[in-house]
């Protein structure tokens, strides 16, 4: 049996780029529509990445952390998963400033998602990650 020892000053903390998420995320560029729980008018936003547990979005609206949103993610035609609806809570936000615009990036955790939509989302994410790996392998093999 091999033993490992820490040198003085070393720690058991994960390295900086260590992925701590339970579910891997894929980068996407999908429109979505959301309403806050008070049923205000719908707003548009853009999904930046997606996982089985939540998503990251970009919006021009300033929303508070802890707000619960009713979301419809709009998938293009040809996807097995049609538009799906989910309730999600804002768990973090960051302000984006630029010369031309200001906006907000939000991290959301799914609260309520239909079982059928969850299965289809899992299938989509797994097939997408498999496709991504095949593309990387193909690119590496090309001279």
C-alpha positions in Angstrom: 0.0 0.0 0.0 1.3 3.4 -1.0 1.3 6.2 1.6 1.1 9.9 0.8 2.4 12.6 3.1 1.8 16.4 3.0 4.8 18.7 3.2 4.6 21.4 5.7 2.5 24.3 4.2 0.6 22.0 1.8 -3.1 21.8 2.2 -5.9 19.4 1.3 -7.8 22.1 -0.5 -8.6 21.5 -4.2 -6.5 23.4 -6.7 -7.8 26.7 -8.1 -9.4 25.2 -11.3 -10.8 22.1 -9.7 -14.4 21.6 -10.7 -16.6 21.3 -7.6 -19.9 21.1 -9.3 -22.0 18.0 -8.9 -23.3 18.3 -12.5 -21.1 19.4 -15.4 -22.2 22.5 -17.3 -22.3 23.0 -21.1 -22.0 26.3 -22.8 -25.0 27.2 -24.8 -26.5 30.3 -26.4 -30.3 29.9 -26.0 -33.0 32.5 -25.5 -35.3 32.3 -22.5 -38.3 34.2 -21.2 -38.8 34.7 -17.4 -41.3 36.2 -15.0 -40.9 36.8 -11.3 -43.3 35.1 -8.9 -45.4 38.2 -8.7 -46.4 37.6 -12.4 -44.9 40.8 -13.7 -44.6 41.1 -17.4 -42.2 38.6 -19.1 -38.6 39.6 -19.8 -36.1 38.1 -22.2 -32.6 36.8 -21.3 -29.9 34.6 -22.7 -28.8 31.2 -21.3 -25.0 31.1 -21.1 -24.6 27.6 -19.7 -26.8 24.8 -18.5 -26.6 21.8 -16.2 -29.1 19.3 -14.7 -29.3 21.4 -11.6 -29.4 25.0 -12.9 -28.3 27.5 -15.4 -26.4 30.8 -15.9 -28.1 33.6 -17.7 -27.5 37.2 -18.9 -30.2 39.8 -18.5 -30.5 43.6 -18.6 -32.8 43.5 -15.6 -31.5 44.0 -12.1 -33.0 41.2 -9.9 -32.4 40.4 -6.2 -30.6 37.3 -5.0 -33.2 34.9 -3.7 -35.8 35.8 -6.3 -37.7 32.9 -7.7 -38.4 33.1 -11.5 -40.7 31.1 -13.7 -38.6 30.4 -16.8 -39.2 29.1 -20.3 -36.1 28.0 -22.1 -36.6 28.3 -25.9 -34.9 25.5 -27.8 -34.6 25.8 -31.6 -36.5 23.4 -33.9 -34.9 20.1 -34.3 -34.0 19.6 -30.7 -35.6 16.6 -29.0 -36.3 18.8 -26.0 -38.9 21.4 -26.9 -39.3 24.5 -24.9 -39.4 23.6 -21.2 -40.6 25.4 -18.1 -38.9 25.5 -14.8 -39.0 27.5 -11.6 -35.5 28.6 -10.4 -34.0 30.6 -7.6 -31.3 33.2 -8.2 -28.3 32.1 -6.0 -25.7 34.6 -7.2 -25.3 37.6 -9.5 -22.6 39.8 -10.9 -22.8 43.2 -12.5 -21.4 43.6 -16.0 -20.3 47.0 -17.1 -19.3 48.0 -20.6 -19.1 51.1 -22.6 -22.2 50.3 -24.6 -24.4 48.6 -22.1 -24.8 47.4 -18.5 -26.2 44.0 -17.6 -26.3 41.2 -15.1 -25.1 37.6 -15.0 -27.0 35.3 -12.7 -26.6 31.8 -11.4 -29.9 30.0 -10.9 -30.7 26.7 -9.1 -33.7 24.7 -10.4 -36.5 24.4 -7.8 -39.3 22.8 -9.8 -38.8 20.9 -13.1 -41.2 18.3 -14.5 -39.8 14.8 -14.4 -40.3 14.4 -18.2 -38.4 17.6 -18.8 -35.6 16.6 -16.4 -35.1 13.3 -18.3 -35.0 15.0 -21.6 -32.6 17.7 -20.3 -30.3 14.9 -19.0 -30.4 13.2 -22.3 -29.6 16.4 -24.1 -26.7 17.3 -21.8 -25.2 13.8 -22.1 -25.5 13.7 -25.9 -24.1 17.2 -26.1 -21.1 16.4 -24.0 -20.5 13.2 -26.0 -20.6 15.2 -29.2 -18.3 17.8 -27.8 -15.8 15.0 -26.9 -16.1 13.5 -30.4 -15.4 16.9 -32.0 -12.3 17.5 -29.8 -11.0 14.0 -30.7 -11.6 14.6 -34.4 -9.9 17.9 -34.4 -6.9 16.4 -32.6 -6.6 13.6 -35.2 -6.7 16.0 -38.2 -3.1 16.9 -39.4 
